Amino acid sequence: MGERLPLVIYFLSMVNWAQVLFNSSVTGCIYLISAVGLTLTYGLSKFPNFAHAEFMTLGAYAGYFLADQLGLGFPSAFVAAFIASGILGALSYRGIFQPLAKRGASLIHLMVAAIGLGFVIRHFVGELWGWSPRSFKVTWSAFDIGIVRVSDLWLWLIFAALAMAGLMHLLLTKTKIGKAIRGTSSNPELALASGVNINRVTLVTWLVGAALAGIAGLFRGAGTRLSPMLGWDILLPTFAVTILGGIGSFYGAIAAAFIIGLAENIGVVFLTSFGISTEYRMAIAFLILIITLILRPGGLARMFR
């Protein structure tokens, strides 16, 4: 270890840290888009929806179907991902989770139902498009901004994440349905007593949350490859963002997404410097999740009240 330390220090001194920070922002944007819907539905429905992974997967494949298989171009993929995943999320709530909740289903029942639903969607996607990895045909141009290497896909991702954050802020603070979502998440009994239609509010939240998950899956698939396991591969970091940000906290999720994105990318640098496989980057999000649950179960939510 003592002999290797100088090599590690030399490696770290040669790292393009500006690139690491930019890559962290890209990772954080994907986690932000995927986690916002999960944290809002988690806050209202009070259970972790593991089928959220498959909402991301379906969005990616729906976009692939329109953009590549029908030849309508990549912009159409955004519409397809948003609509397909949003409808699936609304149908999942109305057809499965709402009836189960009305029948007094426990947290475990709802979790198992979500896992089962995800299993069904995953295998449906696998049978429809095959289990072999696929890639979008579109070629993304890469160019340098100073010492940072970027691509137009990453810039579109950052723009989409910032636009989504801005629109969600306006939705939650300036509209009646947004205020109802916040009120139902923080105190459902008081919201019900105030005349809020909780079922309708929750349905809208599931639709929007799943639609955003579809967009996150689309960017993930466009930047890497498509596979029926696409959403599951980033579900753990998404849950880590949700827990660190505080369940039901939109603003906490924004901060947590970039914290975990930064931690992962810096972690990759150190893993590489010690000659350790970068596959262990997933353990970083898991470690943050455990530490948060032990030290600060409420996450960052209190900072944004």
N, C-alpha and C positions, 0 to 999 in steps of 0.2 A: 504493500500500500504506500509506504514511504517513497519507493522508487517511482511509483506511478503518479504521485501528487504533482511533481513539476510538469509532467505532460498534460495533466488535467488543467492546471493553471494556464499553461500555454494555449491549450485548446479553447478555454473560455475567453482568453484575451483576443483570440482571432474571430470570435463569433460576431456576426453582424446583428447587434442587439436592436437596431432600428427595424430590421426585418422580423426579428422575434416579436417585437411589440406589434407590428402590423399584422403578423400571422395570428397573434393573440386576439386582436380586434376582430379578425375574420371568424375565428373559432367562437368568440363571444357572441357575435351576431347570430350565428346558427343556433347556439344554445338559448339566446334571448328569444328568438322567434318560436322555438320549440317549447320553451318553458313557460311562456306567458299564458298560453291556453291551458297548460296543465295546472299551473298554480291557481288560476281562476276557477276551473272546474273542481279542483281539489278543495278549494275554499268553500264552494257552495255545496258540493255533494258529499264532502267529508270522507272520501276514500281515495286511495291512489289508483288511478286508471291505467293499468298496465297495457291496455289496448291502444293507448296514445302512441305507442311505437308503430303500430300498424296504420294509424292515421297518417303518420309521416311516410310510411312505405307506399300506401295507396296514392298519396299525393304525388310522389315521385313517378310512379308508374303511369298515373293518369296523364301527367305532363308529357312523359315519354311517348304515350300513345298518340296524343295530338301532334306533338312537335315532330317526332321522327316517323312513326308508323303511318300517320295520315299526311305528313309533310306540310303541316300548317305553320311551321316555324316556332322558335322557342318562346316568343312572347305569348303565344296561345297556351303554353304550358302553365303559365301562372294562373290563368283563368281556370284551366282544367283542374289543377291541383287544389285551388281554393274551393271550388264548387264541389268536387268529388269528395274530398275529405270533410268538408263542412256538412254535406248531406249525410255522410256516414256517421259523423258525430251526433247529429240531431236524431237520426234514426236509432242509434245505439242507446241514447238516453231515453227516448220515448218508448222504444220497443223492449228494452231489457232492464236498464237500471232504475227507471222510474217505477215500473211495476214491482220490481223486487223491493225497492224502498218502501212502497205502500204496503207491502206484505210483511214489513218488519224485518227485512233481511239485515243481518249483522254485517260488520265491517269485513269479516272473513268471507261471507257469502258474496259480497260485492266484489272483493278482490279476486276470488276464484272465477266469478262470472267474467270479469275483465280479462283475466288470463285466458279463459276459454274462448272468448270472443276474439282476442288477438290471435290465438292459434288458428281459428277458423279463417280469419281474414288473410293471415300469412300463407296458409296453404291454398286458399283461393287464388291469391296472387301468383304463387308458385305454379299452380296448374295452368293458369291462364297465360302467363308470360314465360314460364319455364324457370328452373332453378339455377341455370347458368348465369353468370354475371353479364350485364348489358351496359352499354355506354351510349350517351347522347352523341349524335353525329356532328353536332355543331362544334366548331373549333374556336377556342377562346384565344384571343390575342393577348400576349404578355409584353410588358414594356417596363422601363425603369423610370422611377421618380426619385431622382437623387441616387441614394444607395439602396433604395427599396425596390424590389421586384414585385410588380402587381399584375393582375389580369383584369380584363373587363368584367369577368364573372364575379370576382371579389368585390369590385366597385359596385356592381349591381346589388350584391348581397348587402353591403354596408348601407347603400341607399335604401334598400327595402326595409332593413332593420330599423333605421332611423325614422323612415316614414311610418312604419307600423307603430313604433313607440310614440310618435307624435299623435297619430290618429287615435291610438288607444287612450292616451292622456286626455284628448278632447272628449272621447266617448265617455270615459269614466268621470270626468269633472263637469262637463257642460251639457250632457244629455240626461233625460229622465231615466232611460234604461240603464245608463252607466251608473247613476247614483243609486238606482235600485240594486244593481249588482254589488256595489260596495256595501250597501246597507244589509243586504241578505247575507253576504259573506261574513260581516262582522257580528251581526245580531239577527238571525233569521226570525226569532220570535217577535222582536220589535218591528221588523219589516213586515211581517204578516199582520200584526196588529195595526200597522199604518196603512193597510190596504194594498200592499204590494202582492202581485200575483207571482208567488215564488216559483211555481212550476214553469210559467212562461219565461221568467228571468233566467232560470236554470237552463231551459231549452236553448235560449239565445246564446248563453254563455258556452254551452257545449258546441253549438254550431260554429261560433267564432273561434273557439279554442281549437277545434279539430281542423278548421280551415287554415289557421296559422301553422298548425303542425304539418299540414300538407305542403305549405310553402317551404318550411324548413327542410322537409324531406326532399323536395325538388332541388333545392340548392345543394344539399348533401349529395344527392345522386348525380347532379351535373358536375360537381367538383371531383367526385371519385367514380364509383360505378354503382349501378343498380343491382340489387339482389333482394329477395324476399326478407332477408334479415337486416336490411338497411336501417330501419327504425329502431330495431332492438339494439343495434350496435351503439346508438347514442342515447338510449333511454336512461342509463345510469347517470351520465353527466347531467341530463335534463332533470332527473329527480334530485341530484345534488344541488343544482341551481335553485330548484323549488324549495328545498329544505333550508339552504343557506339564506335565501332571500326572505324566507318566512312564508308559510302557506297562506295563499290568498293575497299576498302583497305584490302588486304589479311593479312598484318602484324598487322593492327589494329584489325582485327577479332581475331587473335591469342591472343593478350593481353586482349581484351574484354571478350573472352570466359572464361578465367581463373579468371578474376575479378568478373564476374557475378557468376561463379561457387563458388568462395570463399564467396561472399556476401550471396548467397542462403544458404550455409551450416552453416555459422555463424548465419544467421538469424534463421535457424531451431533450433539451440541451444538456442537462446534467446526466441523464441516462446515457446519452451518446458519449459524453466525455469519459464516463467510466466503463464504456464498452458493454452496456446493458441494453437489451432489446427495448425498442421504443413501444412495444406492445404493452409494456407496463404503465404506459401513460394513463390507461383506464383506472389503474389503482390510485392515481392521484385524486381523481374525483371521488372515488370511494373513501379514501382517507379523509378528505375534507368533509364528506357527508357524516362519517362517524364522529369526527371531532366536533362538528357543529351540534349533533344530537346530544353529545355528552356535555359540552360547555355552554351552548347557547341554543336550546331547543326551539326557541322562538325565532331564530335567525336574525336577519337584519331588519325585520319589519318595524320594530320600535323606532328605528332611526328615521323612518319616513312617515311617521304619523303626525 
